[in-house]
Amino acid sequence: MHCSLVIVLALAVLHGAAAKDLRSVSEPKIPGACTSLTGSGKDDTAAIQKALSSCSKGKSVRLASGTFLSGPLTIPSGVSLWVDSGATLKAVTDPKKFDEGKNTCGTLDNGGSGCKAFITINGATGTGIYGKGTIDGQGGQTMTGKGETWWKLAADAKDKNKKQNAPRLIQIDNSKDITLYLITLKNSPNFHVVSKSTNGFTAWGVTINTPGTARNTDGIDPMGSQNITIAHCNIATGDDNVAIKAGNAPTRHVSILNNKFGVGHGMSIGSEVNDGVSDVTVSSLTLEGTTNGLRIKSDKSRGGLVTGVTYTNVCMHNVKNPIVLDTQYSNAGGSHIPVFKGITFNNIRVLTAGTFTFDGISDSSPVEATLNNVHIKSGSKWTTSHAKISGKYSQDASGNSC
């Protein structure tokens, strides 16, 4: 199938695919500004926070131009942050500014929760971050008072089997109808965007651009949330491009439409799925150079039911593991058995050889998947264990790009 035909088919199914998010989602509009600020190139935390705190609901604080340096910011309910095309908002590099009070931010421990996020949205309704400007977490810059970068700290954590205390870029908690629109996010010290316990979250036209070597820098992670749309985004990062998680509550009604993923660990569900993931559609996705393509991962310590997941019109190139359904992501024990069923792959094209893995827990609890019009590159490796697969695949994919 030619790429042009894939695009036509993709457009034809968007209306039906979008029904997974129960909201009617259309392209957002930037709210009008209550005030406009110009960056000083110095620490503008107080000025930005004062403007946000005094802005009226339904309006936005516009960062009009220049470079703004800031410590942690909180966006109130109903208020938005507008980073315009000539503006860059940079996180300061001092861990003390982000510390939660135990003087652990910028260090290793067994918890990893010692830092505030750069931008926090908590208990809010109708809040957003808009604009064609850039938010830069400066994860590759040396921390003030330390001899290493945030990303080097993350690498140290892996080597020492510890957890790094590093700030997330944007943390959304217990909120409703939150929007990210057109913004460029880069160089987060930790995850870029987390939407936790939130009903209604839209990321539209967002660019995430962070090196593939930056550990634990997930792109967008919906956690225990529902009614999620991630559309027209371009995501390249050092961990999962998108990771849908359900360690704290169920995640359901998710639409991931018309996106492009570069370097990263792919379109993931898991590994925390204790409370269940369901009603997910991924449509019109291109993956170029990701480690994994379409991946569902968990283990006995954090497993649950993942069902009602449909991937449609997906093209992959230079992807090492194009499809991975892995119920034994780690050797951790427990009674939270991963159950993956009702997983459907429609119109999938994989243009370079890779490894396809379908790995269930047991014959009595297999992973269950359906294949429709799946075309992969000849020479690929196909491994199954405790798997029930309906449909067939063909090793006849051709072409050098999506």
C-alpha positions in Angstrom: 0.0 0.0 0.0 1.4 3.4 -1.0 1.8 6.1 1.7 -0.6 8.4 -0.2 -3.3 5.8 0.2 -2.5 5.4 3.8 -3.0 9.1 4.4 -6.4 9.1 2.6 -7.5 6.2 4.7 -6.3 7.9 7.8 -8.4 11.0 7.2 -11.4 8.8 6.5 -11.2 7.1 9.9 -10.5 10.1 12.1 -14.1 10.9 12.9 -14.8 7.4 14.2 -11.4 7.2 15.9 -11.9 10.4 17.8 -15.0 8.9 19.5 -12.6 7.1 22.0 -12.3 10.5 23.8 -15.9 11.1 24.8 -15.5 14.8 24.4 -15.9 16.7 21.1 -12.4 18.0 20.6 -11.4 20.6 18.0 -8.4 22.8 17.5 -7.9 25.0 20.5 -7.8 28.8 20.5 -5.4 30.9 22.5 -7.2 32.9 25.2 -6.8 36.7 25.2 -4.1 38.1 27.3 -4.6 39.8 30.7 -1.1 41.1 30.6 2.1 40.8 28.5 5.6 40.4 29.8 9.1 40.8 28.3 11.9 38.5 29.5 14.7 40.1 31.4 17.1 37.2 30.9 17.3 37.0 34.7 15.2 35.3 37.3 11.6 36.3 36.4 9.8 33.8 38.8 8.2 36.5 41.0 6.9 38.6 38.1 5.5 35.6 36.2 3.8 34.1 39.2 2.3 37.5 40.3 0.9 37.9 36.8 -0.6 34.4 36.8 -2.1 34.8 40.3 -3.7 38.1 39.5 -5.0 37.2 36.0 -8.7 36.9 35.6 -10.2 33.5 34.6 -10.6 32.9 30.9 -7.5 35.0 30.2 -3.8 34.3 29.7 -0.5 35.7 30.9 1.5 36.3 27.7 5.2 36.0 27.6 5.6 38.2 24.6 9.3 38.1 23.8 12.8 37.5 25.2 14.2 34.9 27.6 12.6 34.2 30.9 14.4 32.3 33.7 12.1 30.9 36.4 11.9 28.5 39.3 8.6 26.5 39.9 5.4 28.1 38.7 1.8 27.3 39.5 -1.0 28.1 37.0 -4.3 28.8 38.8 -7.7 27.4 37.7 -9.1 29.0 34.6 -5.9 30.9 33.8 -3.5 30.1 31.0 0.1 30.7 30.2 0.8 32.0 26.6 4.4 31.6 25.5 4.5 33.5 22.2 6.8 32.7 19.3 9.5 35.2 20.3 9.7 33.9 23.9 11.6 31.2 25.7 10.8 30.1 29.3 13.8 28.4 30.9 13.9 26.5 34.2 16.6 27.7 36.5 19.3 25.1 37.2 19.4 25.4 41.0 17.9 22.3 42.6 17.3 24.2 45.8 14.6 26.2 44.0 12.7 23.0 43.3 13.2 21.3 46.6 10.2 19.9 48.4 11.6 20.7 51.8 13.9 17.8 52.6 17.0 19.0 50.7 16.9 16.0 48.4 16.3 17.7 45.0 19.3 17.1 42.8 20.4 13.9 44.7 19.8 10.2 44.6 17.6 8.2 47.0 15.1 5.4 47.0 12.0 7.7 46.6 12.7 10.1 43.7 10.0 12.6 44.8 12.1 15.4 46.2 11.5 18.0 43.6 8.6 20.2 42.6 7.6 20.3 38.9 8.7 23.4 36.9 5.0 24.1 36.1 2.2 22.7 38.3 -1.5 22.7 37.4 -3.5 21.3 40.4 -7.2 21.2 41.0 -7.8 23.4 38.0 -10.5 23.6 35.3 -10.0 25.2 31.9 -6.3 25.9 32.4 -3.8 25.7 29.6 -0.4 26.4 28.1 -0.4 27.9 24.7 1.7 29.5 22.0 4.5 28.9 19.5 7.3 29.7 22.0 9.5 27.3 23.9 9.7 25.9 27.4 13.2 24.6 28.2 13.8 22.5 31.3 17.6 22.8 30.8 18.1 19.1 31.7 21.5 19.1 29.9 22.9 22.0 31.8 25.1 21.6 34.9 23.1 22.0 38.1 23.9 25.0 40.3 26.2 23.8 43.1 26.7 20.4 41.5 29.2 18.9 39.2 26.8 17.3 36.8 23.6 17.8 34.7 20.1 16.6 35.6 20.5 13.9 32.9 23.8 12.7 34.3 22.1 12.4 37.7 19.5 10.1 36.0 22.3 8.0 34.5 23.9 7.7 37.9 20.6 6.5 39.3 20.5 3.7 36.9 24.1 2.7 37.6 23.5 2.7 41.4 20.0 1.2 41.3 18.6 4.4 42.9 16.1 7.1 41.9 17.0 10.6 40.8 15.3 13.6 42.4 14.7 15.8 39.3 11.8 18.1 38.4 9.2 17.2 35.8 8.5 19.9 33.3 4.6 20.1 33.5 2.6 18.3 36.2 -1.2 18.2 36.0 -3.1 16.8 38.9 -6.8 16.4 39.8 -7.9 18.7 37.0 -10.5 19.1 34.3 -10.3 20.2 30.6 -6.6 21.1 30.5 -5.0 22.2 27.2 -1.5 22.3 25.7 -1.5 24.0 22.3 1.4 24.6 19.8 4.0 24.8 22.6 7.5 23.4 22.1 8.9 21.6 25.1 12.5 20.5 25.4 15.2 19.3 27.7 13.1 18.3 30.7 15.2 17.0 33.6 12.5 14.3 34.0 9.1 13.5 32.4 7.9 16.3 30.2 4.1 16.2 30.7 2.2 14.1 33.3 -1.6 14.3 33.4 -2.7 12.5 36.6 -6.3 12.0 37.9 -7.5 14.4 35.3 -10.8 14.3 33.2 -10.3 16.1 29.9 -6.7 16.7 28.6 -5.8 17.9 25.1 -2.3 18.2 23.7 -2.6 19.6 20.2 0.3 20.6 17.9 2.8 20.2 20.7 6.5 19.6 19.9 8.7 17.7 22.3 12.4 17.7 21.3 14.9 16.1 23.7 17.9 13.9 23.0 17.3 10.1 22.9 20.1 9.7 25.5 18.3 11.7 28.2 17.0 9.0 30.6 13.5 9.1 32.1 12.3 12.0 29.9 8.9 10.6 28.8 7.0 12.8 26.4 3.4 12.8 27.5 2.1 10.4 30.2 -1.6 10.2 31.0 -1.9 8.6 34.4 -5.2 7.5 36.0 -7.0 9.9 33.6 -9.8 9.9 31.1 -11.0 11.7 28.0 -7.5 12.4 26.6 -6.7 13.6 23.1 -3.1 13.9 21.8 -3.2 15.1 18.3 -0.9 16.6 15.6 2.1 16.4 17.9 5.7 15.7 17.1 7.5 13.9 19.9 11.2 12.9 20.1 12.7 12.2 23.6 14.8 9.8 25.7 12.1 7.5 27.0 8.5 6.7 26.0 7.2 9.2 23.5 3.7 8.6 25.0 3.1 6.3 28.0 -0.5 5.6 29.2 -0.4 4.5 32.8 -3.0 3.4 35.4 -1.2 2.8 38.6 -3.4 5.1 40.7 -6.8 4.9 38.8 -8.2 3.6 35.5 -7.2 5.3 32.3 -9.8 5.2 29.5 -11.2 7.0 26.6 -7.9 8.0 25.0 -7.5 9.3 21.4 -4.0 9.6 19.9 -4.4 11.0 16.4 -2.2 12.2 13.6 1.1 12.2 15.4 4.8 11.7 14.5 7.3 10.1 16.9 11.1 10.4 16.5 13.7 9.0 18.8 12.3 7.5 22.0 10.8 4.3 23.4 7.6 4.4 21.4 3.8 4.5 21.8 3.6 2.7 25.1 0.9 1.5 27.6 2.3 0.7 31.0 4.2 -0.5 32.8 1.8 0.5 35.7 -1.6 -0.7 34.7 -2.9 -1.9 38.1 -6.3 -0.2 37.7 -6.8 -0.9 34.0 -6.4 0.8 30.7 -9.3 0.6 28.1 -10.9 2.4 25.2 -7.7 3.6 23.5 -7.4 4.5 19.8 -4.1 5.2 18.1 -4.7 6.4 14.5 -2.4 7.8 11.8 0.9 7.5 13.7 4.3 7.6 12.1 7.3 6.3 14.0 10.8 7.0 12.7 13.8 5.7 14.7 12.1 4.8 17.9 13.4 1.8 19.9 9.9 0.4 20.2 6.8 1.0 18.1 3.5 -0.1 19.6 4.2 -1.4 23.1 2.1 -2.7 26.0 4.3 -3.6 29.0 3.7 -4.7 32.5 4.6 -7.4 35.1 3.2 -9.2 38.1 4.0 -6.3 40.4 1.9 -3.7 38.6 -0.3 -5.6 36.0 -4.0 -5.3 35.3 -6.4 -5.4 32.4 -5.5 -3.7 29.2 -8.3 -4.0 26.6 -10.2 -2.2 23.9 -7.0 -0.9 22.3 -7.0 -0.2 18.5 -4.0 0.8 16.4 -5.0 2.0 12.9 -3.0 3.3 10.0 0.5 3.2 11.6 3.7 3.4 9.6 7.1 2.5 11.1 10.6 2.9 9.8 13.9 2.1 11.5 12.1 0.7 14.6 13.9 -2.1 16.4 10.8 -3.6 18.1 7.8 -2.6 16.0 5.1 -4.5 18.2 5.7 -5.6 21.7 3.0 -7.1 24.0 5.1 -7.9 27.1 3.6 -9.2 30.4 7.0 -9.9 31.8 8.6 -6.4 31.5 10.6 -7.2 34.7 11.2 -10.1 37.0 9.3 -8.5 39.8 6.8 -10.8 41.6 3.3 -10.2 42.8 -0.3 -11.0 42.3 -1.1 -8.2 39.8 -1.3 -10.4 36.7 -1.2 -8.5 33.4 -4.1 -9.3 31.1 -3.9 -8.0 27.5 -6.9 -8.7 25.3 -9.0 -7.0 22.7 -5.9 -5.5 21.1 -6.4 -4.8 17.4 -3.9 -3.8 14.7 -5.4 -2.4 11.5 -3.4 -1.3 8.4 0.1 -1.5 9.9 3.2 -1.0 7.7 6.7 -1.7 9.0 9.3 -0.8 6.4 12.4 -2.1 8.1 13.0 -5.6 9.7 12.5 -5.8 13.4 11.5 -8.1 16.3 7.8 -8.6 17.0 7.0 -10.0 20.5 3.8 -11.4 21.9 4.6 -12.6 25.4 1.8 -13.7 27.8 1.9 -15.0 31.4 0.6 -18.5 30.7 -1.6 -20.5 28.4 -4.5 -19.9 30.7 -3.8 -16.1 30.5 -2.5 -15.4 27.1 -2.1 -12.1 25.3 -4.9 -11.8 22.8 -4.5 -9.7 19.6 -6.1 -9.4 16.2 -4.2 -8.5 13.0 -5.9 -6.9 10.0 -3.8 -5.9 7.0 -0.5 -6.0 8.8 2.5 -5.7 6.4 6.1 -6.1 7.8 9.5 -6.2 6.2 10.9 -9.6 5.2 13.6 -10.8 7.5 11.8 -9.8 10.6 11.7 -11.9 13.7 8.3 -13.0 15.1 8.3 -14.5 18.6 5.2 -15.6 20.5 4.7 -17.2 23.9 1.3 -17.8 25.6 -0.3 -15.8 22.8 -3.6 -16.0 21.0 -3.4 -14.2 17.7 -6.2 -13.9 15.2 -5.5 -12.8 11.6 -2.3 -12.9 9.6 0.6 -10.7 8.7 2.5 -10.5 5.4 6.3 -10.0 5.0 5.9 -7.8 1.9 6.3 -4.3 3.1 8.3 -2.0 0.8 9.4 1.5 0.6 12.1 3.6 2.4 9.9 6.2 4.2 6.4 6.7 5.5 
